Each structure stands twice: as C-alpha cells, then as structure tokens.
C-alpha cells in the first residue's frame, strides 16, 4: 500500500497526513448516516491503520466527539486531533454561535472529556468572525488561556473571505480551514497568502461535498447545488476524467494546490471512497499538476 505523505501544518510543526478525516459523518441520525458502533470502530481504526493521522471534528457534529473518545482514545498518540469552539451543544444545524469566555471554556473542557484526552492539538473558531469580534466578549482571550494551561496546543479558524484577510493580519492563529475545490476556487489565492504568513492550511470541501451523482438531496452551503451542477456541466468536466472517477478527479485537483497541508473528503461520500483513494494516492499526486493545467481553462478562479 502506498504510504500517505505528511506535511507540516504551518508554524505548528505538526506533521499531518495530506489525506485527513472530517468526522462530521459520525454525528449520527437523523442528520447523518446511522453508523453502528461496530461500523464506526472499523472505519476509525482502518483510517489510522492506513496512515490517516489528522481527525477534525466539532461540538456541532452531534455525537462525533463521543464516538471518537469511545472508540479510539486508546490510540490517541497516533493522531492529531482538531475540534471547534463557539458552538452550542445540541443546537440545530446553522444556529448562532456564542463567543463568550464562558462558552469557549465550557466547550473545550467538554470536548476534552468526551474525547478522553488531556489536550486538543487544534481548536478552531467555527465561525469566520471579523477581527474585533473574536474578543468582544473574551472568547479569544479565554482560548489563549486554555492554551497556556496546556489544554489547547494551537488556535485556528474555519475561515472564509472577506474576514479571512483580517484573521491573517491578526497573527494570532496558527491554522485556517478553508473551502476549496475545482468547483469552489474563490479562496485559491488567499490560501497562498495564509501559507506564506506561516499558517497551516486545512482544505474543507476538497471533493466539493461529493460529485454530481451525490448532490441530489444534499444541502451545500456557500454554493447552491444547482450552481455547482451547472458549473460541472458547462465546463464539460466529464470530458477530462480519462478513466478517473469523478471523486478521484476532484481530489487530484485539490491536492495539486501547492500550499495544501491536509484535506479530507467530507460527508457520506467519504466512507465509500477514502480507503480506495489511499490505495491510489501516488497516482493522484503524479498527475495533479497536469490536471490543474487542463482544468484551468474550463473553470476560472
């Protein structure tokens, strides 16, 4: 089996597998797949066995943190663990977050208990705030205090433009999780700016939350499903597949960004394709630059 390459997550110094795992699918029914404990254990342990060492979860992801703690806490030294803050437990999806010092501390300490660990490697604000909003009610100061206590190693943001530019300038964050794929390229240049400033780059949505076959019935935030379908069809991307699956095609494009540190297919599509992608990893990397050249003329930045 091809070994998954690792890259340094910016100035954190953490070595992360370029293929990571976005653990939102562990949230459970009714908003996610109804994975049994046995299936979840098999998935998580197989990922670690094949060399995936970056796991990204959130309080917002239902039972995801509980599942991770119950099933792989005994392998904690094998993975870099990232979660989110500002979340409100059991709140409906899309609810407002609360950026008070109290909610930040309570959230981080609850995550530690649920995942049976004494530290989180990365805690990310789950909303892309303006610079002056992070500490308006003490949220950033409290996260820095948790860092000083050793409960949090590094700070980040699940970020988008236009506020991402402000966050880079703040200089306090160690990593950014940024949406990017062949169908969502508006963050292409700011990814490089953040990386040049020393921040680690985690790509979310790297396979566009699935491919056209998966989009029926999905809710895609930021870009409507119909818009993505039109982009795919108008660019005639199926003509570029050359024997690849659509998921392989999108992942190769994402991996071709020179400043990517890690990415993980998200949602229901991951369970069925990630382990296959691990087997095919060398092929993805070997042709990524050529693929970028071919797609540049079809979907602009």
C-alpha positions in Angstrom: 0.0 0.0 0.0 1.2 3.5 -0.9 2.2 5.5 2.2 0.3 8.7 2.6 2.7 11.6 2.6 2.8 14.0 5.5 3.3 17.7 5.5 4.0 20.2 8.3 0.9 22.1 9.3 2.3 25.6 9.0 4.1 27.0 12.1 2.5 24.4 14.4 5.2 21.9 13.4 2.6 19.2 13.5 3.2 16.5 10.8 -0.2 15.7 9.3 -1.3 13.2 6.6 -2.3 15.0 3.4 -5.4 13.0 3.5 -7.2 13.6 6.7 -10.7 12.7 8.1 -13.5 15.2 8.6 -15.6 13.4 11.3 -18.9 15.2 10.6 -20.4 11.9 9.3 -20.1 10.4 12.8 -22.8 12.8 14.0 -25.4 10.1 13.6 -29.0 10.1 12.5 -31.2 11.9 11.6 -28.8 14.5 10.1 -26.1 12.0 9.2 -25.6 8.3 8.4 -26.8 5.9 11.0 -23.4 4.2 11.7 -23.4 1.4 14.2 -20.7 1.4 16.8 -19.0 -1.6 15.1 -19.0 0.2 11.7 -17.7 3.4 13.3 -14.9 1.5 15.1 -14.0 -0.3 11.9 -13.8 3.0 9.9 -11.8 4.9 12.5 -9.3 2.1 13.1 -8.9 1.4 9.4 -8.1 5.1 8.8 -5.4 5.1 11.5 -4.1 1.8 10.2 -3.6 3.1 6.7 -1.8 6.3 7.9 -4.5 8.9 8.2 -3.4 10.9 11.3 -5.5 14.1 11.1 -9.0 14.0 12.6 -11.2 17.1 12.5 -14.5 17.2 14.5 -16.7 19.6 16.3 -19.2 20.0 19.1 -21.6 20.9 16.3 -21.2 17.3 14.8 -23.7 15.6 17.2 -22.2 12.5 18.7 -18.9 12.7 16.7 -16.7 13.6 19.7 -18.3 10.9 21.9 -17.7 8.3 19.2 -14.0 9.3 18.8 -13.5 9.2 22.6 -15.2 5.8 23.0 -13.6 4.1 20.1 -10.0 5.4 19.6 -9.0 7.2 22.7 -6.6 4.3 23.3 -4.7 5.3 20.1 -4.6 9.0 21.0 -0.8 9.2 20.3 -1.4 8.2 16.7 -3.5 11.2 15.5 -3.6 15.0 15.5 -7.0 16.0 17.0 -8.8 19.2 15.9 -12.1 20.4 17.1 -14.1 23.7 17.1 -15.3 26.3 19.6 -18.1 28.8 19.9 -20.6 26.0 19.3 -23.7 25.5 21.4 -24.3 21.8 22.3 -27.4 20.2 20.7 -28.3 23.4 18.9 -30.0 22.9 15.5 -27.6 23.0 12.5 -26.9 26.6 11.4 -27.7 28.1 14.8 -25.8 31.1 16.0 -22.6 30.5 17.9 -21.8 32.1 21.3 -18.4 33.7 21.6 -18.2 34.4 25.3 -15.3 33.4 27.5 -17.6 31.0 29.5 -18.9 29.2 26.4 -15.4 28.8 25.0 -14.0 27.3 28.2 -17.1 25.1 28.7 -16.9 23.9 25.1 -13.2 23.0 25.1 -13.3 21.2 28.5 -16.4 19.2 27.5 -14.6 18.2 24.3 -11.7 17.0 26.3 -14.0 14.9 28.5 -15.9 13.5 25.5 -12.8 12.5 23.6 -11.0 11.3 26.7 -7.8 13.3 26.2 -5.9 15.9 28.2 -5.3 18.2 25.2 -6.7 19.2 21.8 -4.0 19.8 19.2 -6.0 22.5 17.3 -9.1 24.4 18.3 -10.8 26.4 15.6 -13.4 29.1 15.9 -16.3 27.6 13.9 -17.4 31.0 12.6 -15.3 33.3 10.4 -15.5 36.4 12.6 -14.3 39.9 12.0 -11.1 40.7 13.9 -12.8 42.8 16.6 -15.5 40.1 17.2 -13.1 37.4 18.5 -12.5 39.1 21.8 -15.6 41.3 22.1 -16.8 39.0 24.9 -13.5 37.4 25.9 -13.6 34.4 23.6 -10.1 34.7 22.1 -8.5 35.6 25.5 -10.1 32.5 27.0 -8.8 30.3 24.3 -5.4 31.7 24.8 -5.7 31.0 28.5 -6.6 27.4 27.7 -3.6 27.2 25.5 -1.4 28.5 28.4 -2.9 25.7 30.6 -1.8 23.1 28.1 -5.4 22.1 27.2 -5.1 23.5 23.7 -1.9 23.5 21.6 -2.8 25.7 18.6 -5.5 28.1 17.6 -7.3 28.3 14.2 -10.4 29.4 12.4 -12.8 27.7 10.0 -12.4 30.7 7.7 -13.8 32.3 4.6 -13.4 35.6 2.8 -13.6 38.5 3.3 -12.9 38.1 7.0 -10.0 35.7 6.4 -7.8 38.5 5.3 -8.3 40.2 8.7 -7.6 37.0 10.5 -4.3 36.6 8.7 -3.3 40.1 9.7 -4.1 39.4 13.4 -1.2 36.9 13.5 -2.7 35.0 16.4 -4.0 32.0 14.5 -1.9 29.0 13.6 -4.1 27.3 11.0 -7.1 28.0 8.8 -9.6 25.6 7.5 -10.7 27.0 4.1 -13.2 25.8 1.5 -11.6 24.9 -1.9 -12.2 22.6 -4.8 -12.3 22.6 -8.6 -15.8 24.0 -8.2 -15.1 26.5 -5.4 -11.9 28.4 -6.3 -12.6 31.8 -4.9 -10.1 31.1 -2.0 -7.3 29.9 -4.2 -5.1 33.0 -3.8 -5.8 33.6 -0.1 -4.7 30.1 0.7 -1.3 31.0 -0.6 -1.3 34.3 1.4 -2.1 32.5 4.6 0.5 29.8 4.0 3.1 32.4 3.2 2.3 34.0 6.6 3.1 30.7 8.3 -0.4 29.4 8.9 -1.3 25.8 8.4 -3.8 25.1 5.6 -6.6 22.6 6.0 -8.9 22.3 3.0 -12.5 21.5 3.5 -14.9 20.6 0.8 -11.9 19.3 -1.3 -14.2 17.0 -3.3 -17.0 19.5 -3.4 -19.0 17.5 -0.9 -19.3 14.7 -3.3 -19.8 14.8 -7.1 -22.9 15.3 -9.3 -24.1 11.8 -8.5 -24.1 12.6 -4.8 -25.7 16.0 -4.9 -29.4 15.0 -5.1 -31.0 15.8 -1.8 -27.8 17.4 -0.4 -27.7 20.9 1.1 -24.5 22.6 0.1 -23.6 25.7 2.0 -21.9 28.6 0.3 -22.7 27.4 -3.3 -26.2 26.0 -4.2 -26.3 22.5 -5.6 -27.8 23.7 -8.9 -25.0 26.2 -9.3 -22.3 23.5 -8.8 -24.1 21.2 -11.2 -24.2 23.9 -13.8 -20.5 24.6 -13.4 -19.7 21.0 -13.8 -21.9 20.6 -16.9 -20.9 23.9 -18.6 -17.2 23.2 -18.2 -17.8 19.7 -19.6 -15.6 18.2 -16.8 -16.7 14.7 -17.6 -14.5 15.0 -20.8 -11.4 15.3 -18.6 -12.0 12.2 -16.5 -9.8 10.0 -18.7 -10.8 6.8 -16.8 -10.9 8.5 -13.3 -14.0 8.5 -11.2 -15.4 12.0 -10.6 -14.3 11.9 -7.0 -10.7 10.9 -8.0 -10.8 13.9 -10.4 -11.8 16.4 -7.8 -9.4 15.1 -5.2 -6.4 15.3 -7.6 -7.3 18.9 -8.4 -7.4 19.8 -4.7 -4.1 18.0 -3.9 -2.4 20.0 -6.7 -2.6 23.2 -4.7 1.0 23.7 -3.5 0.0 25.2 -0.2 -2.4 22.5 1.0 -1.3 20.7 4.2 -4.2 18.4 4.6 -7.7 17.7 3.3 -10.3 15.1 3.9 -13.4 14.1 1.8 -16.4 15.0 3.9 -19.9 13.6 4.4 -21.4 10.4 3.2 -19.0 10.1 0.3 -16.0 9.6 2.5 -16.9 6.2 3.9 -17.1 4.7 0.5 -14.1 6.2 -1.2 -11.4 7.3 1.2 -9.7 3.9 1.6 -9.7 3.5 -2.2 -8.1 6.9 -2.5 -5.3 5.8 -0.1 -4.5 2.9 -2.5 -4.5 5.3 -5.4 -2.6 8.2 -3.7 0.6 8.0 -5.8 -1.5 8.2 -8.9 -3.3 11.3 -7.6 -0.1 13.2 -6.9 1.7 12.1 -10.0 -0.8 13.7 -12.3 -2.1 16.6 -10.2 -0.1 19.4 -11.9 -1.2 18.2 -15.4 -4.8 18.1 -14.3 -4.6 21.6 -13.0 -3.3 22.8 -16.4 -6.2 21.1 -18.1 -8.9 22.4 -15.8 -7.7 26.0 -15.5 -9.2 27.0 -18.8 -12.6 25.5 -18.0 -13.3 26.8 -14.5 -11.8 30.2 -13.7 -10.6 31.3 -10.4 
